[in-house]
Amino acid sequence: MDQLGTDTRRPFKSSLGYEITFSLLNPDPKSHNVHWDIEAAVNSYVQPFLDKLGSMANFSVDSQILYYAVLGVSPRFDKASSSFILSALSLPHVINPVEARLGSSATSLYPVLNFLLYVPERVHSPLYIQDKDGAAVGTNAFHSPRWGGIMVYNIDHPVPDKAPLPLWVDVDMVRVMEVFLAQLRLLFGISQVSLPEEFLLESPGNDGLTDWELDRLLWTRTVENIATVSTTLTSLAQLLDKIGNIVIKDDVASEVYHAVASAQTAMLELASGRLGSAFQASKEAVTSSERAFFDPSLLHLLYFPDDQKFAIYIPLFLPMAVPILLSLMKILREAKQSKKEPTKTD
C-alpha cells in the first residue's frame, strides 16, 4: 500500500482496455446529503488525459454512489487534535470490505481502476490519514497499485450538534480530481522525474500528460507486449509438444504466424523509433497469440489430455465393469467344464 507521492514500480499491466469507476461512499446519509458533479469533473479533468491515451487502449468511465458503505476499519481517536486517524498499518484492511460493494470487477473483461471518495460518518469526523512515520498525508488519500485509490473528504466547517440533518455537502471537485488524476498517472506508471535545477520540463497542460511521457509509456508497453507474446507462444508450444495426437487447425496456425510476424514488426518499428506503429503491432501480436492459445479446438486437449481423461472416466466405468467381468469368467468356467464331461451314448 503506497501513499500518494511515493514512487511505485507496480503499474497496471498492458491491456487492450480499461474500465475506470468513480464511487462516492456515503456511510451516513442521514447526516450528510453529498452532492458531486462527477460528469462535469470527468469531462474537464479525466477525459483529456484518456483522449491522449486513446491510441494505447480503450477506456470506459462510469460512476456510482454507495450508501451505508463503510471502510471496515475503526479509526483511532486522537485527543491532541480532536480528530480520528487512519494509520498506514490499517490501510491494507480498508479495501477488501469496500471492494465487495463495488461489483464492477466481477463483470468487466478488462482491468478495473477504482477511485473512491469517502465522506466520513459524523461520529468519525474529521478523519485523517497518517503515513508510516506518523505524519499526516497532505492529500488525505492513498492508492493501491493495480487497484486504484481512495480519498477521504472531510467537511470543511464544524457541524453544530443541533444543525438540521441531513447536512448538504457540495464536494469541491477540483481538489478531488487533482488527487484522482495524480493517482491515475501513478497507476499507469507515469511517475515524476527528478532532474537537475537547470533542466526545464514541459508542462502537461490540461491533458495531464506530456508528449515525452506518452512516448515513454508507449515504449514500455510495447516491450511488455512483446514479452507477453513470447511467453504465451512458448507456453503453447510446450503444451502442444506433450500431446502427440493433437490436430492444429489452419486458423490456429495462422494466428500463431501472425503473432510472430507482428512481434517482429514491433521490434523493427521500435528500433527505428516509430513508437506508435510499434505499439499497434505489439497489440496485434498479443491479440493473435491469445486467440491461438484460447482457441476452442485446443482447450479441451490442453486442459484435459488423454492421461487425465483415463483418470476421470476409469472410476466411473469400473463399478460397471466388475460384474461384467465376473459374468464372463463364470461363462468361461462353465464352458470348460462342459467340454471335460463325457458324452452319454445309448
Residue frames relative to the residue before (quaternion, step in Angstrom):
aa qw qx qy qz dx dy dz
M 1.0000 0.0000 0.0000 0.0000 0.00 0.00 0.00
D 0.0847 -0.8223 0.5627 -0.0037 3.57 -0.69 1.12
Q 0.3957 -0.6859 0.5541 0.2567 3.53 -1.04 0.79
L 0.6149 -0.5420 0.4189 0.3907 3.52 -1.25 0.46
G 0.7186 0.4006 -0.3178 0.4713 3.53 -0.91 0.93
T 0.6459 0.4653 -0.3379 0.5022 3.60 1.13 -0.36
D 0.4817 -0.6780 0.4747 0.2879 3.56 -1.08 0.73
T 0.1218 -0.7946 0.5924 0.0541 3.55 -0.93 0.87
R 0.2363 -0.7696 0.5794 0.1273 3.56 -1.08 0.72
R 0.6279 0.5151 -0.3482 0.4682 3.60 1.14 0.45
P 0.0694 0.8162 -0.5699 0.0653 3.62 0.48 1.10
F 0.6745 -0.4471 0.3777 0.4500 3.54 -1.33 0.05
K 0.4860 -0.6522 0.4957 0.3044 3.54 -1.08 0.75
S 0.6364 -0.5368 0.3954 0.3879 3.52 -1.24 0.48
S 0.0490 0.7891 -0.6066 0.0828 3.55 -0.93 0.95
L 0.5727 -0.5966 0.4412 0.3485 3.55 -1.24 0.46
G 0.8095 0.0170 -0.0006 0.5869 3.58 1.21 -0.38
Y 0.1587 -0.7626 0.6205 0.0907 3.53 -1.31 0.39
E 0.2146 -0.7484 0.6131 0.1341 3.53 -1.18 0.67
I 0.1487 -0.7972 0.5840 0.0356 3.56 -0.71 1.15
T 0.0536 -0.8089 0.5850 -0.0234 3.56 -0.71 1.12
F 0.1501 -0.7595 0.6294 0.0662 3.55 -0.88 1.06
S 0.0451 -0.8144 0.5777 -0.0311 3.57 -0.71 1.12
L 0.2160 -0.7382 0.6280 0.1181 3.52 -1.04 0.92
L 0.1502 -0.7977 0.5818 0.0500 3.58 -0.66 1.15
N 0.0007 -0.7890 0.6119 -0.0555 3.52 -0.60 1.21
P 0.1389 -0.8425 0.5151 0.0750 3.61 0.04 1.23
D 0.7712 0.2860 -0.1436 0.5502 3.59 1.22 -0.36
P 0.0166 -0.8483 0.5293 0.0027 3.64 0.52 1.09
K 0.5732 0.5815 -0.3933 0.4227 3.60 1.18 -0.31
S 0.7327 0.3900 -0.2178 0.5134 3.58 1.17 -0.56
H 0.8020 0.2142 -0.0822 0.5515 3.60 1.07 -0.75
N 0.1319 -0.7401 0.6562 0.0649 3.54 -0.91 1.01
V 0.0838 -0.8556 0.5107 -0.0042 3.55 0.13 1.36
H 0.0792 -0.7809 0.6194 0.0171 3.55 -0.94 1.00
W 0.0641 0.7766 -0.6250 0.0465 3.58 -0.93 0.95
D 0.3111 -0.7379 0.5737 0.1719 3.55 -0.96 0.94
I 0.0614 -0.8613 0.5043 0.0074 3.51 0.51 1.24
E 0.6199 0.5617 -0.3576 0.4151 3.61 1.01 -0.69
A 0.6840 0.4641 -0.2865 0.4845 3.58 0.88 -0.93
A 0.6437 0.5297 -0.3263 0.4456 3.58 1.01 -0.77
V 0.6492 0.5067 -0.3187 0.4693 3.60 0.97 -0.81
N 0.6666 0.5076 -0.3041 0.4534 3.57 0.93 -0.87
S 0.7163 0.4624 -0.2554 0.4560 3.57 1.03 -0.76
Y 0.8144 0.2910 -0.1153 0.4886 3.59 0.93 -0.88
V 0.7672 0.3836 -0.2085 0.4698 3.60 0.82 -0.95
Q 0.6601 0.5516 -0.3249 0.3929 3.59 0.86 -0.91
P 0.6376 0.5022 -0.3600 0.4600 3.67 0.90 -0.67
F 0.6267 0.5292 -0.3282 0.4685 3.59 1.07 -0.71
L 0.6918 0.4688 -0.2759 0.4749 3.58 0.93 -0.90
D 0.6020 0.5573 -0.3616 0.4430 3.59 1.08 -0.64
K 0.6623 0.4969 -0.3098 0.4674 3.56 1.01 -0.75
L 0.6966 0.4217 -0.2601 0.5189 3.58 1.20 -0.52
G 0.3499 0.7903 -0.4572 0.2099 3.58 1.26 0.10
S 0.6578 0.5080 -0.3193 0.4553 3.58 1.07 -0.63
M 0.6506 0.5406 -0.3101 0.4339 3.57 1.22 -0.39
A 0.7961 -0.1131 0.1208 0.5822 3.61 0.99 -0.76
N 0.4860 -0.6099 0.5317 0.3304 3.52 -1.39 0.14
F 0.1331 -0.8034 0.5791 0.0389 3.56 -0.95 0.91
S 0.0515 -0.7511 0.6565 0.0458 3.51 -1.18 0.74
V 0.1544 -0.7964 0.5836 0.0362 3.55 -0.97 0.94
D 0.0952 0.7737 -0.6240 0.0543 3.56 -0.97 0.88
S 0.2166 -0.7684 0.5906 0.1179 3.54 -1.29 0.24
Q 0.0326 -0.7851 0.6184 0.0075 3.54 -1.28 0.42
I 0.2616 -0.7209 0.6171 0.1764 3.53 -1.35 0.38
L 0.1133 -0.7970 0.5928 0.0249 3.56 -0.76 1.08
Y 0.1986 -0.7868 0.5780 0.0866 3.54 -0.71 1.11
Y 0.8258 0.1708 -0.1757 0.5080 3.54 -1.20 0.72
A 0.4364 0.6656 -0.4774 0.3723 3.58 1.11 0.69
V 0.0951 -0.8127 0.5748 0.0100 3.57 -0.42 1.23
L 0.6076 -0.5915 0.4025 0.3448 3.54 -1.26 0.42
G 0.4443 -0.7158 0.4454 0.3031 3.58 1.14 -0.40
V 0.6904 0.3803 -0.2667 0.5546 3.60 1.30 0.09
S 0.3538 -0.7360 0.5381 0.2089 3.56 -0.82 0.98
P 0.3349 -0.7569 0.5180 0.2158 3.63 -0.57 1.06
R 0.4525 -0.6759 0.5208 0.2593 3.54 -1.26 0.51
F 0.3637 -0.7344 0.5314 0.2145 3.57 -0.92 0.93
D 0.1907 -0.7752 0.5975 0.0760 3.54 -0.91 1.04
K 0.3547 -0.7716 0.4911 0.1941 3.57 -0.43 1.22
A 0.6203 0.5781 -0.3534 0.3950 3.58 0.98 -0.77
S 0.7930 0.2739 -0.1367 0.5267 3.58 0.94 -0.86
S 0.3508 -0.7532 0.4812 0.2795 3.59 1.34 -0.05
S 0.5834 0.5417 -0.3826 0.4689 3.55 0.97 0.90
F 0.4588 -0.6553 0.5240 0.2925 3.52 -1.34 0.18
I 0.2351 -0.7995 0.5492 0.0621 3.54 -1.07 0.89
L 0.1537 -0.7163 0.6727 0.1040 3.50 -1.20 0.80
S 0.2486 -0.7911 0.5427 0.1337 3.58 -0.47 1.17
A 0.6599 -0.5165 0.3721 0.3990 3.55 -1.28 0.38
L 0.6278 0.5529 -0.3401 0.4295 3.60 1.09 -0.65
S 0.7031 0.4616 -0.2726 0.4673 3.60 1.09 -0.60
L 0.5044 0.6895 -0.4166 0.3108 3.61 1.18 -0.31
P 0.6370 0.5261 -0.3664 0.4279 3.68 0.91 -0.66
H 0.6866 0.4823 -0.2880 0.4615 3.61 1.14 -0.51
V 0.5242 0.6546 -0.4037 0.3656 3.58 1.28 -0.02
I 0.6883 0.5529 -0.2945 0.3658 3.56 0.92 -0.96
N 0.6660 0.5602 -0.3313 0.3645 3.61 0.73 -1.02
P 0.6867 0.4609 -0.3260 0.4579 3.69 0.75 -0.82
V 0.6680 0.4938 -0.3042 0.4663 3.58 1.06 -0.73
E 0.6305 0.5745 -0.3363 0.3991 3.57 0.96 -0.85
A 0.6070 0.5664 -0.3533 0.4311 3.58 1.09 -0.64
R 0.6859 0.4755 -0.2831 0.4725 3.60 1.18 -0.53
L 0.5796 0.6295 -0.3813 0.3499 3.59 1.13 -0.48
G 0.1763 -0.8632 0.4583 0.1176 3.57 0.93 -0.91
S 0.5877 0.6140 -0.3872 0.3573 3.63 1.12 -0.26
S 0.6343 0.5666 -0.3474 0.3950 3.61 1.01 -0.74
A 0.6457 0.5440 -0.3313 0.4211 3.61 1.10 -0.58
T 0.7542 0.3872 -0.2027 0.4901 3.60 1.15 -0.54
S 0.6191 0.5717 -0.3464 0.4121 3.59 1.19 -0.29
L 0.4034 -0.7002 0.5387 0.2383 3.56 -1.12 0.75
Y 0.7260 0.3857 -0.2096 0.5293 3.57 1.24 -0.44
P 0.6488 -0.4928 0.3815 0.4367 3.59 -1.23 0.25
V 0.2816 -0.7627 0.5670 0.1323 3.54 -1.07 0.85
L 0.1797 -0.7533 0.6261 0.0913 3.54 -0.96 0.97
N 0.1469 -0.8171 0.5561 0.0385 3.57 -0.52 1.20
F 0.0234 -0.7668 0.6414 -0.0037 3.55 -0.98 0.95
L 0.0900 -0.8310 0.5480 -0.0310 3.53 -0.47 1.30
L 0.1390 -0.7478 0.6451 0.0736 3.54 -0.99 0.95
Y 0.1009 -0.8311 0.5467 -0.0119 3.54 -0.44 1.27
V 0.1549 -0.7579 0.6303 0.0657 3.56 -0.79 1.12
P 0.3774 -0.7743 0.4484 0.2388 3.62 -0.31 1.19
E 0.6045 -0.5349 0.4507 0.3813 3.51 -1.30 0.43
R 0.6257 -0.5580 0.3858 0.3851 3.55 -1.17 0.52
V 0.6762 0.4902 -0.3026 0.4592 3.60 1.03 -0.72
H 0.7353 0.3547 -0.2197 0.5340 3.60 1.24 -0.27
S 0.5132 0.6316 -0.4204 0.4013 3.59 1.13 0.59
P 0.5728 -0.2559 -0.7785 0.0209 1.50 -1.91 1.63
L 0.2824 -0.7558 0.5759 0.1317 3.54 -1.23 0.61
Y 0.0435 -0.8128 0.5803 -0.0266 3.57 -0.78 1.08
I 0.3670 -0.7135 0.5622 0.2005 3.53 -1.24 0.64
Q 0.1629 -0.7747 0.6058 0.0797 3.54 -0.98 0.92
D 0.4211 -0.6888 0.5250 0.2695 3.56 -1.10 0.70
K 0.7499 -0.4196 0.2666 0.4365 3.57 -1.30 0.00
D 0.6678 0.4796 -0.2972 0.4854 3.59 1.25 -0.37
G 0.5676 -0.6230 0.3685 0.3922 3.57 1.28 0.02
A 0.5387 0.6095 -0.4112 0.4114 3.59 1.25 0.13
A 0.5433 -0.6268 0.4552 0.3235 3.55 -1.14 0.69
V 0.4041 -0.6897 0.5487 0.2448 3.56 -1.02 0.85
G 0.4795 -0.7257 0.4149 0.2670 3.54 -0.60 1.16
T 0.7207 0.4250 -0.2515 0.4866 3.59 0.96 -0.80
N 0.2920 -0.7647 0.5054 0.2729 3.57 1.30 -0.34
A 0.6011 0.5153 -0.3524 0.4989 3.55 1.04 0.89
F 0.0642 -0.7620 0.6403 0.0720 3.52 -1.34 0.30
H 0.1894 -0.7771 0.5865 0.1271 3.54 -1.21 0.39
S 0.2864 -0.7332 0.5979 0.1516 3.51 -1.25 0.62
P 0.4631 -0.6962 0.4635 0.2933 3.62 -0.64 1.05
R 0.8485 0.1126 -0.1434 0.4969 3.53 -1.11 0.93
W 0.6758 0.4202 -0.3345 0.5048 3.58 1.10 0.57
G 0.6068 -0.5333 0.3882 0.4434 3.59 0.59 -1.12
G 0.4545 -0.6781 0.5063 0.2779 3.55 -1.18 -0.54
I 0.2026 -0.7505 0.6198 0.1078 3.54 -1.32 0.50
M 0.0783 -0.7744 0.6271 0.0302 3.55 -1.01 0.89
V 0.2824 -0.7384 0.5924 0.1555 3.54 -0.96 0.95
Y 0.1267 -0.8108 0.5711 0.0212 3.57 -0.65 1.16
N 0.1527 -0.8040 0.5726 0.0492 3.56 -0.41 1.27
I 0.5013 -0.6096 0.5173 0.3309 3.53 -1.21 0.56
D 0.5109 -0.7108 0.3934 0.2809 3.56 -0.73 1.10
H 0.7973 0.2634 -0.1282 0.5278 3.58 0.84 -0.93
P 0.5480 -0.6151 0.4391 0.3586 3.61 -1.08 0.60
V 0.3472 -0.7394 0.5480 0.1799 3.53 -1.11 0.77
P 0.4090 -0.7035 0.5136 0.2721 3.63 -0.68 0.95
D 0.5969 -0.5987 0.4015 0.3523 3.53 -1.11 0.70
K 0.7485 0.3828 -0.2108 0.4987 3.58 1.06 -0.71
A 0.3564 0.7390 -0.4997 0.2778 3.59 1.18 0.38
P 0.5284 -0.6308 0.4502 0.3467 3.62 -1.02 0.69
L 0.1909 -0.7898 0.5787 0.0692 3.53 -0.95 0.95
P 0.5480 -0.1581 -0.8202 -0.0450 1.55 -2.19 1.23
L 0.4863 -0.6649 0.4970 0.2729 3.52 -1.18 0.70
W 0.4156 -0.7054 0.5163 0.2510 3.57 -0.88 0.95
V 0.0580 -0.7883 0.6125 -0.0096 3.58 -0.80 1.08
D 0.1059 -0.7843 0.6107 0.0274 3.56 -0.61 1.19
V 0.3170 -0.7943 0.4929 0.1601 3.57 -0.32 1.29
D 0.3809 -0.6880 0.5741 0.2280 3.56 -1.05 0.90
M 0.2172 -0.8374 0.4898 0.1080 3.57 0.02 1.30
V 0.5547 0.5899 -0.4097 0.4199 3.61 1.15 -0.41
R 0.6803 0.4771 -0.2852 0.4778 3.57 0.88 -0.96
V 0.6673 0.5099 -0.3080 0.4471 3.59 0.95 -0.82
M 0.7182 0.4567 -0.2696 0.4505 3.58 0.80 -0.97
E 0.5521 0.5741 -0.4052 0.4487 3.61 1.16 -0.38
V 0.6653 0.4843 -0.2938 0.4863 3.57 1.00 -0.83
F 0.6866 0.4891 -0.2939 0.4506 3.58 0.80 -0.97
L 0.6498 0.5055 -0.3288 0.4628 3.61 1.00 -0.74
A 0.6317 0.5114 -0.3315 0.4790 3.59 1.04 -0.71
Q 0.6502 0.4965 -0.3147 0.4814 3.59 1.02 -0.75
L 0.6224 0.5449 -0.3364 0.4501 3.58 1.04 -0.76
R 0.6319 0.5203 -0.3297 0.4704 3.58 1.02 -0.76
L 0.6657 0.5030 -0.3054 0.4589 3.58 0.93 -0.86
L 0.6566 0.5250 -0.3173 0.4389 3.58 0.98 -0.80
F 0.6958 0.4122 -0.2656 0.5248 3.58 1.21 -0.45
G 0.5668 -0.6362 0.3709 0.3693 3.58 1.25 0.17
I 0.4925 0.6249 -0.4499 0.4055 3.59 1.20 0.45
S 0.0372 0.8335 -0.5447 0.0848 3.56 0.00 1.31
Q 0.6219 -0.5351 0.4157 0.3926 3.54 -1.29 0.32
V 0.2590 -0.7592 0.5832 0.1280 3.55 -1.08 0.81
S 0.2912 -0.7561 0.5638 0.1603 3.57 -0.81 1.02
L 0.0014 0.8010 -0.5961 0.0549 3.56 -0.71 1.13
P 0.6243 -0.5242 0.4049 0.4141 3.59 -1.19 0.34
E 0.6683 -0.5463 0.3335 0.3793 3.55 -1.20 0.54
E 0.6710 0.5197 -0.3175 0.4230 3.62 1.02 -0.67
F 0.6021 0.5451 -0.3651 0.4550 3.60 1.28 -0.12
L 0.1960 -0.7597 0.6106 0.1083 3.53 -1.16 0.73
L 0.2445 -0.7713 0.5746 0.1231 3.56 -0.96 0.94
E 0.5310 -0.6137 0.4869 0.3231 3.52 -1.15 0.69
S 0.4285 -0.6910 0.5168 0.2680 3.57 -0.96 0.83
P 0.4658 -0.6957 0.4605 0.2950 3.62 -0.87 0.84
G 0.3277 -0.7757 0.4863 0.2334 3.57 1.22 -0.37
N 0.7868 -0.3086 0.2314 0.4818 3.54 -1.19 -0.53
D 0.5930 0.5879 -0.3653 0.4115 3.59 1.19 -0.43
G 0.3503 -0.7550 0.4885 0.2620 3.60 1.12 -0.53
L 0.7489 0.2796 -0.1654 0.5775 3.59 1.29 0.19
T 0.3002 -0.7588 0.5520 0.1715 3.57 -0.78 1.02
D 0.6546 -0.5189 0.3727 0.4041 3.55 -1.28 0.33
W 0.6800 0.4865 -0.3089 0.4534 3.59 0.92 -0.82
E 0.6069 0.5267 -0.3565 0.4766 3.61 1.15 -0.54
L 0.6366 0.5157 -0.3263 0.4715 3.57 1.04 -0.74
D 0.6396 0.5133 -0.3288 0.4683 3.60 0.97 -0.79
R 0.6485 0.5164 -0.3163 0.4613 3.55 0.95 -0.85
L 0.6637 0.5012 -0.3012 0.4664 3.58 0.99 -0.84
L 0.6440 0.5149 -0.3244 0.4636 3.59 0.97 -0.81
W 0.6374 0.5179 -0.3319 0.4641 3.60 0.98 -0.79
T 0.6692 0.5049 -0.3060 0.4513 3.59 0.88 -0.92
R 0.7032 0.4651 -0.2753 0.4621 3.58 0.86 -0.94
T 0.6009 0.5489 -0.3651 0.4520 3.60 1.10 -0.56
V 0.6561 0.4933 -0.3023 0.4846 3.56 0.94 -0.89
E 0.6455 0.5189 -0.3209 0.4595 3.59 0.99 -0.81
N 0.6579 0.5064 -0.3152 0.4597 3.60 0.95 -0.81
I 0.6398 0.5178 -0.3306 0.4617 3.59 0.96 -0.80
A 0.6484 0.5050 -0.3159 0.4741 3.58 0.99 -0.79
T 0.6357 0.5286 -0.3256 0.4587 3.59 1.05 -0.75
V 0.6410 0.5185 -0.3183 0.4679 3.58 0.97 -0.84
S 0.6511 0.5189 -0.3149 0.4556 3.57 0.93 -0.88
T 0.6705 0.4922 -0.3006 0.4667 3.58 0.94 -0.87
T 0.6655 0.5162 -0.3082 0.4424 3.59 0.92 -0.90
L 0.7010 0.4571 -0.2788 0.4711 3.59 0.83 -0.94
T 0.6223 0.5258 -0.3492 0.4629 3.60 1.05 -0.65
S 0.6519 0.5002 -0.3139 0.4756 3.59 0.97 -0.82
L 0.6392 0.5207 -0.3289 0.4606 3.58 0.99 -0.79
A 0.6652 0.5009 -0.3092 0.4593 3.59 0.91 -0.86
Q 0.6574 0.5068 -0.3161 0.4594 3.59 0.94 -0.81
L 0.6651 0.4939 -0.3114 0.4656 3.59 0.98 -0.76
L 0.6775 0.4945 -0.3016 0.4534 3.57 0.94 -0.83
D 0.6009 0.5646 -0.3600 0.4365 3.60 1.12 -0.59
K 0.6612 0.5171 -0.3038 0.4507 3.57 1.12 -0.59
I 0.6964 0.4192 -0.2554 0.5236 3.60 1.25 -0.32
G 0.2731 -0.8246 0.4760 0.1372 3.56 -0.29 1.25
N 0.7685 0.3813 -0.1964 0.4748 3.60 0.97 -0.78
I 0.3859 0.7444 -0.4776 0.2625 3.58 1.15 0.39
V 0.2021 -0.7466 0.6236 0.1133 3.54 -1.20 0.72
I 0.2092 -0.7909 0.5680 0.0894 3.56 -0.62 1.17
K 0.3817 -0.7403 0.5112 0.2121 3.55 -0.66 1.11
D 0.6435 -0.5522 0.3741 0.3755 3.55 -1.23 0.50
D 0.6609 0.5081 -0.3300 0.4429 3.60 0.95 -0.77
V 0.6165 0.5260 -0.3485 0.4709 3.61 1.11 -0.61
A 0.6513 0.5016 -0.3103 0.4774 3.57 0.95 -0.86
S 0.6347 0.5334 -0.3321 0.4498 3.58 1.03 -0.75
E 0.6404 0.5150 -0.3243 0.4685 3.60 1.03 -0.77
V 0.6383 0.5181 -0.3302 0.4638 3.59 1.00 -0.76
Y 0.6599 0.4977 -0.3115 0.4689 3.60 0.90 -0.91
H 0.6644 0.5043 -0.3070 0.4582 3.57 0.97 -0.85
A 0.6282 0.5329 -0.3363 0.4564 3.60 1.03 -0.74
V 0.6612 0.4971 -0.3047 0.4721 3.59 0.95 -0.88
A 0.6716 0.4972 -0.3032 0.4581 3.58 0.89 -0.92
S 0.6649 0.4985 -0.3073 0.4636 3.60 0.95 -0.82
A 0.6354 0.5168 -0.3317 0.4681 3.58 1.02 -0.74
Q 0.6476 0.5011 -0.3212 0.4757 3.59 0.99 -0.77
T 0.6332 0.5207 -0.3259 0.4709 3.59 1.03 -0.76
A 0.6395 0.5329 -0.3234 0.4500 3.57 0.98 -0.85
M 0.6645 0.4952 -0.3104 0.4656 3.59 0.95 -0.79
L 0.6491 0.5059 -0.3226 0.4676 3.59 1.01 -0.74
E 0.6643 0.4911 -0.3011 0.4764 3.57 0.96 -0.87
L 0.6361 0.5283 -0.3286 0.4564 3.57 1.03 -0.75
A 0.6569 0.5050 -0.3101 0.4662 3.57 0.98 -0.81
S 0.6875 0.4672 -0.2750 0.4831 3.59 1.15 -0.61
G 0.5369 -0.6567 0.3920 0.3561 3.59 1.26 -0.07
R 0.5245 0.6059 -0.4294 0.4163 3.60 1.21 0.20
L 0.1559 -0.8628 0.4757 0.0703 3.54 0.34 1.31
G 0.6414 0.5456 -0.3408 0.4181 3.59 0.95 -0.80
S 0.7071 0.4357 -0.2648 0.4899 3.58 0.80 -0.97
A 0.6071 0.5497 -0.3568 0.4494 3.60 1.10 -0.63
F 0.6699 0.4901 -0.3081 0.4649 3.57 0.93 -0.84
Q 0.6449 0.5174 -0.3317 0.4543 3.60 0.95 -0.81
A 0.6502 0.5024 -0.3181 0.4729 3.60 1.00 -0.77
S 0.6492 0.5062 -0.3248 0.4656 3.58 1.00 -0.74
K 0.6208 0.5261 -0.3479 0.4657 3.61 1.07 -0.63
E 0.6424 0.5084 -0.3248 0.4726 3.59 0.98 -0.79
A 0.6351 0.5296 -0.3300 0.4552 3.58 1.03 -0.76
V 0.6458 0.5127 -0.3172 0.4685 3.59 0.97 -0.83
T 0.6597 0.5166 -0.3094 0.4497 3.58 0.90 -0.92
S 0.6890 0.4765 -0.2902 0.4627 3.60 0.87 -0.93
S 0.6566 0.5092 -0.3255 0.4513 3.61 0.93 -0.79
E 0.6665 0.4821 -0.3095 0.4771 3.60 1.00 -0.75
R 0.6141 0.5309 -0.3548 0.4637 3.61 1.04 -0.64
A 0.6621 0.4920 -0.3117 0.4716 3.58 0.97 -0.80
F 0.6841 0.5018 -0.2984 0.4372 3.58 0.87 -0.91
F 0.7815 0.3143 -0.1580 0.5152 3.59 0.96 -0.87
D 0.2705 0.7693 -0.5342 0.2227 3.59 1.11 0.53
P 0.5365 -0.6622 0.4108 0.3239 3.64 -0.84 0.91
S 0.6371 0.5406 -0.3444 0.4280 3.61 1.07 -0.60
L 0.7184 0.4250 -0.2488 0.4914 3.60 1.20 -0.37
L 0.5440 0.6684 -0.4031 0.3081 3.56 1.11 -0.58
H 0.7004 0.4717 -0.2968 0.4460 3.58 0.80 -0.93
L 0.6606 0.4805 -0.3151 0.4831 3.60 1.17 -0.51
L 0.6521 0.5256 -0.3175 0.4446 3.55 1.06 -0.75
Y 0.7874 0.3301 -0.1581 0.4960 3.53 0.92 -0.92
F 0.7656 0.2108 -0.1539 0.5879 3.61 1.27 -0.22
P 0.0207 -0.8119 0.5832 -0.0139 3.64 0.35 1.17
D 0.7484 -0.4461 0.2613 0.4155 3.54 -1.34 0.28
D 0.6586 0.5146 -0.3372 0.4334 3.59 0.90 -0.82
Q 0.6551 0.4861 -0.3206 0.4814 3.58 1.07 -0.67
K 0.6034 0.5541 -0.3660 0.4415 3.59 1.07 -0.62
F 0.6493 0.4989 -0.3198 0.4766 3.59 0.96 -0.83
A 0.6577 0.5167 -0.3164 0.4476 3.56 0.94 -0.83
I 0.6713 0.4891 -0.2980 0.4705 3.59 1.11 -0.64
Y 0.7830 0.3979 -0.2005 0.4340 3.58 0.75 -1.05
I 0.5607 0.6163 -0.4029 0.3787 3.64 1.07 -0.55
P 0.6731 0.4788 -0.3347 0.4535 3.69 0.78 -0.77
L 0.6410 0.5231 -0.3364 0.4499 3.60 1.15 -0.50
F 0.7535 0.3954 -0.2149 0.4793 3.59 0.93 -0.88
L 0.5219 0.6670 -0.4133 0.3345 3.62 1.15 -0.40
P 0.6664 0.4852 -0.3416 0.4514 3.68 0.80 -0.78
M 0.6653 0.4788 -0.3148 0.4785 3.61 1.09 -0.61
A 0.6686 0.5282 -0.3089 0.4225 3.57 1.04 -0.72
V 0.5945 0.6036 -0.3724 0.3789 3.62 1.03 -0.66
P 0.6861 0.4548 -0.3170 0.4712 3.71 0.74 -0.83
I 0.6322 0.5325 -0.3399 0.4487 3.58 1.06 -0.75
L 0.6606 0.5004 -0.3052 0.4691 3.59 0.95 -0.87
L 0.6445 0.5140 -0.3253 0.4632 3.61 0.97 -0.78
S 0.6473 0.5101 -0.3193 0.4678 3.59 1.01 -0.80
L 0.6511 0.5073 -0.3223 0.4636 3.60 0.96 -0.80
M 0.6406 0.5170 -0.3269 0.4642 3.58 0.99 -0.81
K 0.6441 0.5195 -0.3209 0.4608 3.61 0.99 -0.79
I 0.6503 0.5111 -0.3149 0.4655 3.57 0.99 -0.84
L 0.6496 0.5108 -0.3189 0.4640 3.58 0.99 -0.79
R 0.6470 0.5102 -0.3294 0.4610 3.63 0.93 -0.77
E 0.6588 0.5008 -0.3105 0.4677 3.58 0.93 -0.87
A 0.6447 0.5185 -0.3334 0.4520 3.61 1.01 -0.75
K 0.6499 0.5102 -0.3166 0.4660 3.58 1.01 -0.79
Q 0.6558 0.5113 -0.3133 0.4586 3.58 0.97 -0.83
S 0.6507 0.5190 -0.3213 0.4518 3.59 0.96 -0.77
K 0.6447 0.5085 -0.3266 0.4681 3.60 1.08 -0.59
K 0.6677 0.5039 -0.3056 0.4549 3.62 1.04 -0.70
E 0.6171 0.5511 -0.3660 0.4260 3.63 1.03 -0.62
P 0.4433 -0.6974 0.4901 0.2773 3.69 -0.95 0.91
T 0.4427 -0.6893 0.5083 0.2655 3.52 -1.08 0.69
K 0.3810 -0.7337 0.5225 0.2087 3.62 -0.98 0.82
T 0.1426 -0.7825 0.6027 0.0634 3.56 -1.00 0.96
D 0.4926 -0.6580 0.4850 0.2986 3.60 -1.09 0.63
